[in-house]
Each structure stands twice: as C-alpha cells, then as structure tokens.
Amino acid sequence: MVDEGLTCLLCREPAGIRAPALATDPACGSGHILIEAYNIFREIYLEQGYQRSEIPELILTKNLYGLEICPRA
C-alpha cells in the first residue's frame, strides 16, 4: 500500500519541470518511508537521463523532507 501511494504521488510532475515532486514524511522516525521514496526518486532520475553521481544530492536537496518531533523516535 505504501509503495502504491508513493508511486502514484511521485509520478506526478509539474508541467515543464524535469525534477520529480517532493516527498514529505511528517513523522519520519527511522525513515523507512523516506528510504523507499529515495529509491523511487533515484529510478525516476535515472529514467530521465541524470548522471548517477548527481542523483543523491538532487534527491536530498530537492525531493525529500522528514520531520520527527518525538525524541524517542
């Protein structure tokens, strides 16, 4: 279910922009959803012809955001 939801969300691209959407995890804890989103973004960037060496920085600066307010997480 998470994979289907992320795939559906991440496949939507704003018109005229090559970079995929933003994935936000408002209660990221250990980051399992962010890791899956990273892998999906990586595949999208590879399909769009980006160089492997530039993909991690692009994903981490343009596509992923996680927040956790619980200090125990």
Buried (B, 14 or more C-beta within 10 A) or exposed (E): EEEEEBBEBBEEEEEEEEBBBEBBBEEBEEBEBBEBBBEBBBBBBEEEEBEEEEBEEBBEEEBBBBEBEEEEE
